[in-house]
């Protein structure tokens, strides 16, 4: 790290890369005061800010104090400084600590030097754009929306219906971290609302609705080293459980009939490692579709013999998974218990429990800032009702809905804790598993997250995609989600085969199910979902062709288990994700920098799923620096070019690196039936 003062300005560089440049004419820091407006409706947030004041800090005074360089900033010479910054280095890592000298400041704008044609990635789990350059990204955990493209009819109808339409930047899992093609990474240590603005020429502007604790930097010679550094910072996931490699996790929610259907699916030749029955807690019917009964215990009416069946399935090598989220429905049995014991968040101006309408049913929020409430949920709800019952995993759903005006036991505001809530929710699940000695044996999967989720959440899933091929809502968004989140230390990612959200007569097709199953076979976990309207949407076991195709894809997944195991072990050692952007191993090929429709599955497989309707051939770019063998034809292609290959059902465009130590495993894929 080098901080060099020049006249009344200074520059901050890391490993020779100029990161900050300040002068009175071009200040890098602005401070101010803002008054936010935030309204929530069913996890969708209307956010705006009235800027009372924004002041450029043009005057800087630099002082070296031992190993630190301290910079005090004021609007002009002679005025008292408003902010003090401490620059500290540790090799190729650096940290700028912020100290507000005026306690009225609640906004900062930080400008980071940028270069022409620079690429940036990260921002948490992004669903629309992998390369963030030339766009602005607010970072606030929320429902992404039913429709995320304001130019489409679907989004317009969702907005008109219940204001549930989204936009390209909305995500369950934001994170104020990015990686630059200049081979450095930046992270804002804050829980507050923030935004990355990459639309400016010459600088990136970062907005934070508080004075943050710090801004952290890492510089490395290779992108893979940056990913490892971020994984070191935010935490590593455990190895995938061994049982995952046995086959797909079949999502069924038809009560006792699910078990009969599972037998038929397995008898068809599909390889199944788990049965996911999210309706183990019961169901309720709403206008949105079939919803679950949010009272986290075995519903004996829907599954009268489930305790015995869990054990019987385990004996057959099939694990059973359930569902839980951090809310309690008011008409359940756990809500009154939690209310009596003071475990629920309160209204801002009374001791009344804060409840929210989740779509024709109201729920309370378990207050995880209350240690007793947190311990109760870990031990009694998850520990006794789920783990001791015999579940080997579950969907740990939601986490994004914390109201900004809720009153919490810790005294922290909902505004402060909103982004932190997914991390607390992940910790509750992880601690419940840890307390039973089941870390690495049980797998729970989450859609929500924020900085630090990585150390608790063993598996992400991409959330509620539409049951279609649309650009901002459908099948292709899960590739972008896996790549963006993977760069920030989330090694394992997967999605609902066939999507989830079916609205306004938008329903699944056999083509969509088959294309999604093809992609899922080349992800860490292969899991299906019946969706929000199972009766209106095609299910895998309702069409013989779809079922046969699905079965073949599960056999491909199991065939690749030795390779996936090696990737899981590598992730445990280094933090490198299983699904990787092409540039992670081909960083000298700039043509790979903005590709979000293909990914590396580990270092040696390139997967380019068919994500458009009606296609029987597909084109993809093969990185320079290697020769690539098309799995299904055996033809070898030189890297550094786009190629077009036949892509009939069952043969998704997949290539392996010529000379790979796993070449025999990969080439055998074409013989699987």
C-alpha positions as CSV (number, residue, x, y, z in Angstrom):
1,X,0.0,0.0,0.0
2,X,1.2,3.4,-0.9
3,X,-0.4,6.7,0.1
4,X,1.4,9.6,-1.6
5,X,0.7,13.2,-0.8
6,X,1.0,15.7,-3.6
7,X,0.4,19.3,-2.7
8,X,-3.1,19.4,-1.3
9,X,-4.1,16.0,-2.8
10,X,-3.0,12.4,-2.4
11,X,-3.2,9.0,-4.2
12,X,-3.8,5.6,-2.6
13,X,-2.3,2.7,-4.5
14,X,-2.2,-1.1,-3.9
15,X,0.4,-3.2,-5.7
16,X,0.9,-0.4,-8.1
17,X,-2.8,-0.1,-8.9
18,X,-4.2,3.4,-8.3
19,X,-7.4,3.0,-6.3
20,X,-8.1,6.5,-4.9
21,X,-7.1,9.8,-6.3
22,X,-7.9,13.1,-4.4
23,X,-7.4,16.7,-5.2
24,X,-9.4,19.8,-4.3
25,X,-10.8,19.9,-7.9
26,X,-11.6,16.1,-8.0
27,X,-12.4,15.1,-4.4
28,X,-12.9,11.3,-3.8
29,X,-15.2,11.6,-0.8
30,X,-18.5,13.4,-0.2
31,X,-20.6,13.4,2.9
32,X,-24.1,14.5,3.7
33,X,-27.5,14.0,5.3
34,X,-30.4,12.1,3.9
35,X,-34.0,11.3,4.9
36,X,-35.0,7.9,3.6
37,X,-38.5,6.7,2.6
38,X,-38.9,2.9,2.7
39,X,-42.2,1.1,2.4
40,X,-42.6,-2.7,2.2
41,X,-45.3,-4.8,0.7
42,X,-44.8,-8.6,0.8
43,X,-41.0,-8.4,0.6
44,X,-41.0,-5.7,-2.1
45,X,-39.5,-2.3,-1.1
46,X,-40.2,1.1,-2.4
47,X,-37.0,3.0,-1.5
48,X,-36.2,6.7,-2.0
49,X,-34.0,9.3,-0.4
50,X,-34.3,13.0,0.2
51,X,-30.8,14.4,0.2
52,X,-30.8,17.3,2.7
53,X,-27.2,18.1,2.0
54,X,-24.2,16.7,0.1
55,X,-20.8,18.3,0.7
56,X,-17.5,17.6,-1.2
57,X,-14.5,17.1,1.2
58,X,-11.9,19.0,-0.9
59,X,-9.3,19.6,1.7
60,X,-7.1,16.7,3.0
61,X,-4.4,16.6,5.6
62,X,-2.2,13.5,5.7
63,X,-0.2,12.4,8.8
64,X,1.9,9.3,9.1
65,X,1.3,7.7,12.5
66,X,3.5,4.6,12.8
67,X,2.2,1.9,10.4
68,X,-0.9,4.0,9.7
69,X,-1.5,6.9,7.4
70,X,-4.3,9.2,8.8
71,X,-6.2,11.5,6.5
72,X,-8.5,14.2,7.8
73,X,-10.9,15.7,5.4
74,X,-12.8,18.9,5.5
75,X,-14.8,21.0,2.9
76,X,-12.2,23.8,2.7
77,X,-9.0,24.7,4.5
78,X,-9.6,26.3,7.9
79,X,-12.8,24.4,8.6
80,X,-12.9,21.6,11.1
81,X,-12.5,18.1,9.5
82,X,-15.7,16.1,9.2
83,X,-14.2,12.6,8.6
84,X,-10.9,10.9,9.6
85,X,-9.6,8.0,7.6
86,X,-6.9,5.5,8.8
87,X,-5.1,3.6,6.0
88,X,-3.6,0.3,7.2
89,X,-1.9,-2.3,5.0
90,X,-1.1,-6.0,5.5
91,X,0.9,-7.1,2.4
92,X,-1.4,-6.9,-0.6
93,X,-4.5,-6.3,1.6
94,X,-5.5,-2.8,2.8
95,X,-8.2,-1.3,5.0
96,X,-9.5,2.2,5.3
97,X,-11.2,2.8,8.7
98,X,-13.8,5.6,8.9
99,X,-14.2,7.8,11.9
100,X,-17.0,10.5,11.6
101,X,-16.1,13.7,13.4
102,X,-19.5,15.2,12.8
103,X,-22.2,12.8,14.2
104,X,-24.9,14.3,12.0
105,X,-23.4,12.7,8.9
106,X,-25.5,9.7,7.7
107,X,-24.5,9.5,4.0
108,X,-21.2,9.1,2.2
109,X,-20.3,8.9,-1.5
110,X,-16.9,7.4,-2.3
111,X,-15.2,7.6,-5.7
112,X,-12.9,4.8,-6.7
113,X,-10.6,5.3,-9.8
114,X,-11.7,3.4,-12.8
115,X,-10.2,2.7,-16.2
116,X,-11.7,2.6,-19.7
117,X,-13.1,-0.9,-20.6
118,X,-12.8,-2.0,-17.0
119,X,-15.1,-4.9,-16.0
120,X,-16.5,-5.4,-12.5
121,X,-18.3,-8.4,-11.1
122,X,-20.0,-9.3,-7.7
123,X,-22.6,-7.2,-5.9
124,X,-23.8,-10.4,-4.2
125,X,-26.0,-12.7,-6.2
126,X,-27.0,-10.9,-9.4
127,X,-29.7,-12.4,-11.6
128,X,-29.7,-10.2,-14.7
129,X,-26.1,-8.9,-15.3
130,X,-22.9,-10.6,-14.4
131,X,-20.7,-7.8,-15.6
132,X,-21.8,-4.8,-13.6
133,X,-20.1,-2.2,-15.6
134,X,-22.2,0.7,-17.1
135,X,-25.0,0.1,-14.6
136,X,-26.1,1.1,-11.0
137,X,-26.9,-1.6,-8.4
138,X,-28.7,-0.7,-5.2
139,X,-27.8,-3.3,-2.5
140,X,-30.8,-4.2,-0.3
141,X,-32.1,-7.7,0.3
142,X,-35.6,-8.1,-1.1
143,X,-37.9,-10.1,-3.2
144,X,-36.5,-9.7,-6.8
145,X,-40.0,-9.4,-8.2
146,X,-42.4,-11.3,-10.4
147,X,-41.0,-9.9,-13.6
148,X,-37.7,-8.1,-13.5
149,X,-37.8,-6.2,-16.8
150,X,-39.9,-3.1,-16.8
151,X,-40.5,-3.4,-20.6
152,X,-42.4,-6.7,-20.3
153,X,-46.0,-7.4,-20.0
154,X,-45.4,-9.8,-17.1
155,X,-43.7,-7.1,-15.0
156,X,-46.4,-4.6,-15.8
157,X,-49.1,-7.0,-14.8
158,X,-47.3,-7.9,-11.6
159,X,-46.9,-4.2,-10.8
160,X,-50.6,-3.5,-11.5
161,X,-51.8,-6.5,-9.5
162,X,-49.9,-6.0,-6.2
163,X,-46.8,-3.9,-6.9
164,X,-44.8,-7.1,-7.1
165,X,-42.9,-6.4,-10.3
166,X,-39.1,-6.0,-10.0
167,X,-36.1,-4.6,-11.8
168,X,-32.8,-5.9,-13.0
169,X,-30.9,-5.0,-9.8
170,X,-33.2,-6.5,-7.2
171,X,-31.9,-9.6,-5.5
172,X,-32.4,-11.8,-2.4
173,X,-28.6,-11.7,-1.8
174,X,-26.9,-8.3,-2.2
175,X,-23.4,-7.8,-1.0
176,X,-21.3,-4.6,-1.2
177,X,-18.3,-6.3,-2.7
178,X,-16.9,-6.3,-6.2
179,X,-13.9,-7.7,-8.1
180,X,-12.3,-5.5,-10.8
181,X,-10.7,-6.7,-14.0
182,X,-7.7,-4.7,-12.7
183,X,-7.3,-7.7,-10.3
184,X,-8.3,-6.1,-7.1
185,X,-11.4,-6.6,-4.9
186,X,-13.3,-4.0,-2.7
187,X,-15.7,-4.5,0.1
188,X,-17.7,-2.0,2.2
189,X,-18.0,-3.1,5.8
190,X,-21.5,-2.0,6.4
191,X,-25.0,-3.3,7.0
192,X,-26.7,-0.1,5.7
193,X,-28.4,0.4,2.3
194,X,-25.7,1.0,-0.3
195,X,-25.3,1.3,-4.0
196,X,-22.6,0.7,-6.6
197,X,-22.7,3.1,-9.5
198,X,-20.5,2.0,-12.4
199,X,-22.0,4.4,-15.0
200,X,-19.4,7.2,-14.6
201,X,-16.4,7.8,-16.7
202,X,-13.1,7.8,-14.7
203,X,-14.5,6.6,-11.4
204,X,-17.0,4.2,-9.7
205,X,-19.2,5.9,-7.1
206,X,-20.2,4.0,-3.9
207,X,-23.1,5.4,-1.9
208,X,-23.7,4.3,1.7
209,X,-26.5,5.4,4.0
210,X,-24.2,5.7,7.0
211,X,-20.5,6.3,7.7
212,X,-19.2,2.7,7.2
213,X,-16.9,0.9,9.5
214,X,-14.3,0.5,6.8
215,X,-13.5,-0.1,3.1
216,X,-11.4,-3.2,2.5
217,X,-9.2,-4.0,-0.5
218,X,-7.4,-7.0,-1.8
219,X,-4.9,-7.1,-4.7
220,X,-3.7,-10.4,-6.3
221,X,-2.0,-11.4,-9.5
222,X,-4.8,-13.8,-10.4
223,X,-8.6,-13.8,-10.2
224,X,-8.6,-17.2,-8.5
225,X,-6.4,-15.8,-5.7
226,X,-8.9,-12.9,-5.2
227,X,-11.7,-15.5,-4.9
228,X,-9.7,-17.3,-2.2
229,X,-9.0,-14.1,-0.4
230,X,-12.7,-13.2,-0.3
231,X,-13.5,-16.7,0.9
232,X,-10.9,-16.4,3.6
233,X,-12.6,-13.1,4.6
234,X,-16.2,-14.3,4.6
235,X,-15.9,-18.0,5.5
236,X,-15.9,-21.5,3.9
237,X,-18.7,-23.9,3.5
238,X,-18.2,-27.5,4.6
239,X,-17.9,-30.3,2.1
240,X,-21.1,-31.5,0.4
241,X,-22.6,-34.5,2.2
242,X,-21.8,-37.8,0.7
243,X,-25.4,-38.7,0.1
244,X,-25.8,-35.8,-2.3
245,X,-23.8,-37.6,-4.9
246,X,-26.3,-40.5,-5.0
247,X,-28.6,-38.6,-7.3
248,X,-31.2,-35.9,-7.6
249,X,-33.3,-34.5,-4.7
250,X,-36.9,-35.0,-5.9
251,X,-39.2,-32.2,-4.8
252,X,-42.8,-33.5,-4.4
253,X,-45.6,-32.0,-2.3
254,X,-48.7,-34.2,-2.6
255,X,-48.8,-35.6,0.9
256,X,-48.8,-39.4,1.2
257,X,-49.1,-39.6,-2.6
258,X,-45.6,-38.2,-2.9
259,X,-44.1,-41.5,-1.6
260,X,-46.0,-43.5,-4.2
261,X,-44.8,-41.1,-6.9
262,X,-41.3,-41.4,-5.7
263,X,-41.4,-45.2,-6.1
264,X,-42.5,-44.8,-9.7
265,X,-39.8,-42.3,-10.5
266,X,-37.1,-44.5,-9.0
267,X,-38.5,-47.5,-10.8
268,X,-38.2,-45.6,-14.1
269,X,-34.4,-45.6,-13.7
270,X,-33.9,-42.1,-12.2
271,X,-31.1,-41.9,-9.6
272,X,-32.6,-40.3,-6.5
273,X,-30.6,-39.3,-3.4
274,X,-33.2,-37.3,-1.6
275,X,-36.9,-36.7,-1.3
276,X,-37.8,-33.1,-0.6
277,X,-41.3,-32.7,0.9
278,X,-41.7,-29.0,1.7
279,X,-45.4,-29.8,2.6
280,X,-44.3,-31.9,5.6
281,X,-45.8,-29.0,7.7
282,X,-49.1,-28.9,5.9
283,X,-50.5,-26.6,3.2
284,X,-52.9,-23.7,2.6
285,X,-54.4,-22.6,-0.6
286,X,-54.1,-18.9,-1.6
287,X,-54.6,-16.7,-4.7
288,X,-50.8,-17.0,-5.4
289,X,-51.1,-20.8,-5.3
290,X,-50.5,-23.6,-2.9
291,X,-48.6,-22.3,0.1
292,X,-47.2,-24.1,3.2
293,X,-48.6,-23.9,6.7
294,X,-45.9,-22.0,8.5
295,X,-45.9,-23.9,11.8
296,X,-42.6,-25.8,11.9
297,X,-43.5,-29.4,12.9
298,X,-44.6,-32.6,11.3
299,X,-48.2,-32.4,10.1
300,X,-49.6,-35.8,10.8
301,X,-52.8,-35.2,8.8
302,X,-50.9,-34.7,5.6
303,X,-48.2,-37.4,6.3
304,X,-49.7,-39.8,8.9
305,X,-46.8,-42.3,8.8
306,X,-43.9,-40.0,8.0
307,X,-41.7,-40.9,11.0
308,X,-41.6,-44.5,9.9
309,X,-41.2,-43.6,6.2
310,X,-38.2,-41.4,6.9
311,X,-36.4,-44.4,8.4
312,X,-37.5,-46.7,5.6
313,X,-36.3,-44.3,2.9
314,X,-33.0,-43.9,4.7
315,X,-32.5,-47.7,4.6
316,X,-33.0,-47.4,0.8
317,X,-30.4,-44.7,0.5
318,X,-32.9,-41.8,0.1
319,X,-32.7,-38.9,2.5
320,X,-35.8,-36.8,3.4
321,X,-35.7,-33.1,3.4
322,X,-38.2,-30.5,4.7
323,X,-38.8,-26.8,4.8
324,X,-38.6,-24.0,7.4
325,X,-38.5,-20.2,7.4
326,X,-38.0,-17.6,10.2
327,X,-41.7,-16.6,10.5
328,X,-44.6,-18.1,12.4
329,X,-48.2,-18.0,11.2
330,X,-50.6,-16.6,13.8
331,X,-53.0,-19.5,13.4
332,X,-50.3,-22.1,14.2
333,X,-49.2,-23.6,17.5
334,X,-45.7,-22.1,17.7
335,X,-46.8,-18.5,17.4
336,X,-48.7,-18.3,20.7
337,X,-45.8,-20.0,22.5
338,X,-43.3,-17.5,21.0
339,X,-45.5,-14.6,21.8
340,X,-46.0,-15.6,25.4
341,X,-42.2,-16.0,25.9
342,X,-41.5,-12.6,24.2
343,X,-39.6,-14.1,21.3
344,X,-41.3,-12.0,18.5
345,X,-40.4,-8.6,17.1
346,X,-42.7,-5.7,18.3
347,X,-44.4,-2.8,16.8
348,X,-42.4,0.4,17.0
349,X,-44.7,2.2,19.4
350,X,-46.2,-0.6,21.5
351,X,-45.6,-4.1,22.9
352,X,-47.9,-5.5,20.2
353,X,-46.4,-8.2,18.1
354,X,-45.4,-7.0,14.6
355,X,-47.2,-9.1,12.1
356,X,-47.1,-9.0,8.3
357,X,-49.4,-10.3,5.6
358,X,-47.5,-12.9,3.6
359,X,-50.3,-13.4,1.2
360,X,-53.7,-14.0,2.9
361,X,-52.1,-15.1,6.2
362,X,-50.3,-13.1,8.9
363,X,-47.0,-14.0,10.5
364,X,-44.8,-12.8,13.3
365,X,-41.0,-12.4,13.1
366,X,-38.9,-14.5,15.5
367,X,-36.4,-12.0,17.0
368,X,-33.0,-13.5,16.5
369,X,-31.4,-10.5,18.3
370,X,-32.9,-12.0,21.5
371,X,-30.5,-14.8,22.6
372,X,-33.2,-16.8,24.2
373,X,-35.4,-16.7,21.1
374,X,-32.5,-17.6,18.9
375,X,-31.6,-20.6,21.1
376,X,-35.3,-21.7,21.2
377,X,-35.5,-21.7,17.4
378,X,-32.2,-23.6,17.1
379,X,-32.9,-26.2,19.7
380,X,-36.7,-26.7,19.8
381,X,-37.8,-25.8,16.3
382,X,-35.0,-27.0,14.1
383,X,-33.2,-29.3,16.5
384,X,-36.1,-31.3,18.0
385,X,-38.8,-30.9,15.3
386,X,-36.6,-31.4,12.3
387,X,-33.1,-32.9,13.0
388,X,-34.2,-35.3,15.8
389,X,-37.2,-36.2,13.6
390,X,-34.8,-37.5,11.0
391,X,-34.6,-34.8,8.3
392,X,-31.3,-34.7,6.5
393,X,-31.8,-31.2,5.1
394,X,-34.3,-28.5,4.3
395,X,-35.0,-25.3,2.5
396,X,-34.3,-22.4,4.8
397,X,-36.5,-20.0,3.0
398,X,-37.0,-16.2,3.1
399,X,-35.0,-13.8,5.3
400,X,-35.6,-10.7,3.3
401,X,-38.8,-9.3,4.8
402,X,-37.6,-7.6,8.0
403,X,-39.5,-4.3,8.3
404,X,-37.4,-1.2,8.8
405,X,-39.7,0.0,11.7
406,X,-39.7,-3.2,13.7
407,X,-38.6,-3.0,17.4
408,X,-36.0,-5.6,18.3
409,X,-34.7,-6.9,21.6
410,X,-31.2,-5.7,20.9
411,X,-32.3,-2.1,20.5
412,X,-30.9,-2.1,16.9
413,X,-33.3,-0.6,14.3
414,X,-34.9,-2.6,11.6
415,X,-33.2,-0.3,9.1
416,X,-29.8,-1.3,10.5
417,X,-30.6,-5.0,10.8
418,X,-32.5,-5.5,7.5
419,X,-29.5,-6.6,5.5
420,X,-28.1,-8.5,8.4
421,X,-31.2,-10.6,8.8
422,X,-30.3,-13.3,6.2
423,X,-26.9,-13.8,8.0
424,X,-28.6,-14.2,11.4
425,X,-31.1,-16.6,9.8
426,X,-28.2,-18.6,8.2
427,X,-26.4,-18.7,11.6
428,X,-29.5,-20.1,13.3
429,X,-29.7,-23.0,10.9
430,X,-25.9,-23.6,11.0
431,X,-25.8,-23.6,14.8
432,X,-28.8,-26.0,15.0
433,X,-26.9,-28.4,12.8
434,X,-23.6,-27.9,14.6
435,X,-25.2,-28.5,18.0
436,X,-26.4,-31.9,16.8
437,X,-22.9,-32.7,15.4
438,X,-24.3,-32.9,11.9
439,X,-22.2,-30.3,10.0
440,X,-21.3,-31.8,6.7
441,X,-24.0,-34.4,6.9
442,X,-27.1,-32.2,6.8
443,X,-27.5,-29.7,4.0
444,X,-29.9,-26.7,4.1
445,X,-30.2,-24.3,1.2
446,X,-31.1,-20.6,1.2
447,X,-32.0,-17.9,-1.3
448,X,-31.3,-14.8,0.9
449,X,-27.9,-13.6,2.0
450,X,-25.5,-10.8,2.8
451,X,-21.9,-10.4,3.7
452,X,-20.9,-13.3,6.0
453,X,-23.6,-15.7,4.9
454,X,-20.9,-17.8,3.4
455,X,-19.6,-19.0,6.8
456,X,-23.0,-20.4,7.7
457,X,-24.9,-21.3,4.6
458,X,-23.7,-24.5,2.9
459,X,-25.7,-24.2,-0.3
460,X,-27.4,-21.4,-2.2
461,X,-30.4,-21.7,-4.5
462,X,-31.4,-19.1,-7.0
463,X,-34.9,-18.5,-5.7
464,X,-38.2,-18.2,-7.5
465,X,-37.5,-18.1,-11.2
466,X,-40.4,-17.9,-13.7
467,X,-41.3,-21.1,-15.4
468,X,-40.0,-19.9,-18.8
469,X,-37.0,-18.9,-20.9
470,X,-37.4,-15.1,-20.4
471,X,-34.1,-13.1,-20.2
472,X,-34.5,-11.5,-16.8
473,X,-36.8,-14.1,-15.0
474,X,-36.3,-17.5,-16.5
475,X,-33.8,-20.3,-16.8
476,X,-30.8,-18.2,-17.8
477,X,-30.8,-16.1,-14.7
478,X,-29.5,-19.0,-12.6
479,X,-26.2,-19.1,-14.5
480,X,-25.7,-15.4,-13.7
481,X,-26.7,-16.0,-10.1
482,X,-24.2,-18.9,-9.7
483,X,-21.3,-16.9,-11.3
484,X,-21.8,-13.7,-9.4
485,X,-22.3,-15.3,-6.0
486,X,-19.5,-17.8,-6.6
487,X,-16.9,-15.1,-7.0
488,X,-17.7,-13.9,-3.4
489,X,-17.0,-17.2,-1.7
490,X,-20.3,-19.1,-2.2
491,X,-18.9,-22.4,-3.6
492,X,-22.2,-24.3,-4.1
493,X,-25.2,-23.1,-6.0
494,X,-28.3,-24.7,-7.6
495,X,-31.8,-24.0,-8.7
496,X,-35.4,-25.3,-9.0
497,X,-35.5,-27.6,-12.0
498,X,-38.4,-26.2,-14.1
499,X,-38.5,-22.9,-12.2
500,X,-41.1,-22.0,-9.5
501,X,-43.3,-19.0,-10.3
502,X,-46.3,-19.5,-12.5
503,X,-48.5,-16.4,-12.8
504,X,-50.9,-14.9,-15.4
505,X,-51.3,-18.2,-17.3
506,X,-47.5,-18.6,-17.7
507,X,-46.9,-22.4,-17.3
508,X,-44.1,-24.9,-17.7
509,X,-43.5,-26.8,-21.0
510,X,-41.9,-30.1,-21.4
511,X,-39.1,-28.3,-23.3
512,X,-38.3,-26.1,-20.3
513,X,-38.2,-29.0,-17.9
514,X,-35.9,-30.9,-20.1
515,X,-33.5,-28.0,-20.7
516,X,-33.4,-27.2,-17.0
517,X,-32.7,-30.8,-16.1
518,X,-29.8,-30.8,-18.5
519,X,-28.3,-27.7,-16.9
520,X,-28.9,-29.0,-13.4
521,X,-26.9,-32.2,-14.1
522,X,-23.8,-30.0,-14.3
523,X,-24.4,-28.2,-11.0
524,X,-23.4,-29.1,-7.4
525,X,-26.9,-30.2,-6.5
526,X,-29.7,-31.4,-8.8
527,X,-33.1,-30.7,-7.2
528,X,-36.6,-30.4,-8.7
529,X,-39.6,-28.3,-7.5
530,X,-43.3,-28.6,-8.3
531,X,-43.8,-24.8,-8.2
532,X,-46.4,-22.5,-6.7
533,X,-49.2,-24.0,-8.8
534,X,-48.5,-27.7,-9.2
535,X,-51.9,-28.6,-10.6
536,X,-51.5,-26.1,-13.5
537,X,-47.9,-27.0,-14.4
538,X,-46.4,-30.0,-16.0
539,X,-44.5,-32.2,-13.5
540,X,-41.5,-34.4,-14.3
541,X,-43.4,-37.7,-13.7
542,X,-46.5,-36.7,-15.8
543,X,-44.8,-37.0,-19.2
544,X,-43.0,-40.3,-20.1
545,X,-40.5,-38.4,-22.4
546,X,-39.7,-35.9,-19.7
547,X,-39.3,-38.6,-17.0
548,X,-37.0,-40.6,-19.2
549,X,-34.9,-37.5,-20.0
550,X,-34.8,-36.6,-16.4
551,X,-33.6,-40.1,-15.5
552,X,-30.8,-39.9,-18.0
553,X,-29.7,-36.5,-16.6
554,X,-29.6,-38.0,-13.0
555,X,-27.4,-40.8,-14.3
556,X,-25.1,-38.2,-15.8
557,X,-25.0,-36.3,-12.5
558,X,-24.1,-39.5,-10.6
559,X,-21.5,-40.4,-13.2
560,X,-19.7,-37.1,-12.6
561,X,-19.7,-37.6,-8.8
562,X,-15.9,-38.4,-8.7
563,X,-15.2,-35.1,-10.4
564,X,-17.8,-33.2,-8.2
565,X,-16.2,-34.7,-5.1
566,X,-12.8,-33.3,-6.2
567,X,-14.4,-29.9,-6.8
568,X,-16.0,-30.0,-3.3
569,X,-12.7,-30.7,-1.7
570,X,-11.0,-27.9,-3.7
571,X,-13.8,-25.5,-2.5
572,X,-13.1,-26.6,1.1
573,X,-9.4,-25.9,0.6
574,X,-9.5,-22.7,-1.5
575,X,-13.0,-21.3,-1.6
576,X,-13.2,-21.7,-5.4
577,X,-16.8,-22.2,-6.5
578,X,-17.9,-25.3,-8.5
579,X,-19.4,-23.2,-11.2
580,X,-16.9,-20.6,-12.4
581,X,-16.8,-17.8,-14.9
582,X,-14.6,-18.6,-17.9
583,X,-12.1,-15.9,-17.1
584,X,-11.3,-17.5,-13.7
585,X,-8.9,-19.9,-15.6
586,X,-8.5,-17.9,-18.8
587,X,-7.8,-14.4,-17.5
588,X,-5.6,-13.5,-20.4
589,X,-8.6,-13.9,-22.8
590,X,-10.7,-10.7,-22.4
591,X,-13.4,-12.1,-24.6
592,X,-14.4,-14.2,-21.6
593,X,-15.0,-11.3,-19.3
594,X,-18.6,-10.6,-20.0
595,X,-19.9,-14.1,-20.8
596,X,-22.8,-15.1,-18.6
597,X,-24.5,-17.8,-20.7
598,X,-21.7,-20.4,-20.1
599,X,-19.6,-21.5,-17.2
600,X,-16.7,-23.7,-16.2
601,X,-17.7,-26.7,-14.1
602,X,-14.4,-26.8,-12.2
603,X,-11.3,-26.1,-14.3
604,X,-11.9,-28.8,-17.0
605,X,-15.6,-28.8,-18.1
606,X,-17.3,-26.0,-20.0
607,X,-21.1,-26.0,-19.9
608,X,-23.2,-23.8,-22.2
609,X,-26.8,-24.7,-21.4
610,X,-29.6,-24.2,-24.0
611,X,-31.5,-21.3,-22.5
612,X,-33.7,-20.3,-25.4
613,X,-36.9,-21.9,-26.6
614,X,-37.0,-23.8,-29.8
615,X,-33.3,-24.3,-30.3
616,X,-31.7,-27.6,-31.6
617,X,-28.3,-26.1,-32.0
618,X,-26.3,-23.7,-29.8
619,X,-23.3,-21.4,-30.1
620,X,-20.8,-20.7,-27.4
621,X,-17.3,-19.2,-27.1
622,X,-14.4,-21.5,-26.2
623,X,-11.6,-19.7,-24.3
624,X,-8.2,-19.3,-25.9
625,X,-5.3,-21.2,-24.4
626,X,-6.8,-24.7,-24.6
627,X,-8.3,-27.1,-27.1
628,X,-11.8,-28.3,-26.3
629,X,-13.5,-31.6,-26.9
630,X,-17.2,-31.7,-27.5
631,X,-18.5,-34.4,-25.2
632,X,-21.2,-35.9,-27.4
633,X,-19.4,-35.9,-30.8
634,X,-15.8,-36.3,-29.6
635,X,-14.8,-33.5,-32.0
636,X,-11.9,-31.2,-30.9
637,X,-12.2,-27.4,-31.3
638,X,-9.4,-24.9,-30.9
639,X,-10.0,-22.2,-28.2
640,X,-10.4,-18.5,-28.9
641,X,-13.4,-18.9,-31.1
642,X,-17.2,-19.3,-31.1
643,X,-18.4,-22.7,-32.2
644,X,-21.9,-24.0,-33.0
645,X,-22.9,-27.5,-32.1
646,X,-26.0,-29.7,-32.4
647,X,-28.0,-29.6,-29.2
648,X,-30.8,-32.1,-29.2
649,X,-32.5,-33.0,-26.0
650,X,-30.1,-35.0,-23.8
651,X,-27.0,-33.5,-25.3
652,X,-26.5,-30.0,-23.8
653,X,-23.4,-28.2,-25.2
654,X,-20.6,-29.5,-22.9
655,X,-16.9,-29.5,-23.7
656,X,-13.9,-30.7,-21.8
657,X,-10.4,-29.4,-21.8
658,X,-8.2,-31.6,-24.0
659,X,-5.6,-33.4,-21.9
660,X,-7.6,-33.2,-18.7
661,X,-6.8,-35.9,-16.1
662,X,-10.6,-36.6,-16.1
663,X,-10.8,-37.1,-19.9
664,X,-11.8,-40.7,-19.6
665,X,-14.7,-39.9,-17.2
666,X,-15.9,-37.1,-19.4
667,X,-15.7,-39.0,-22.7
668,X,-17.7,-41.8,-21.2
669,X,-20.7,-39.5,-20.8
670,X,-21.7,-40.1,-24.5
671,X,-22.3,-43.8,-23.8
672,X,-24.7,-43.2,-20.9
673,X,-28.3,-44.2,-21.7
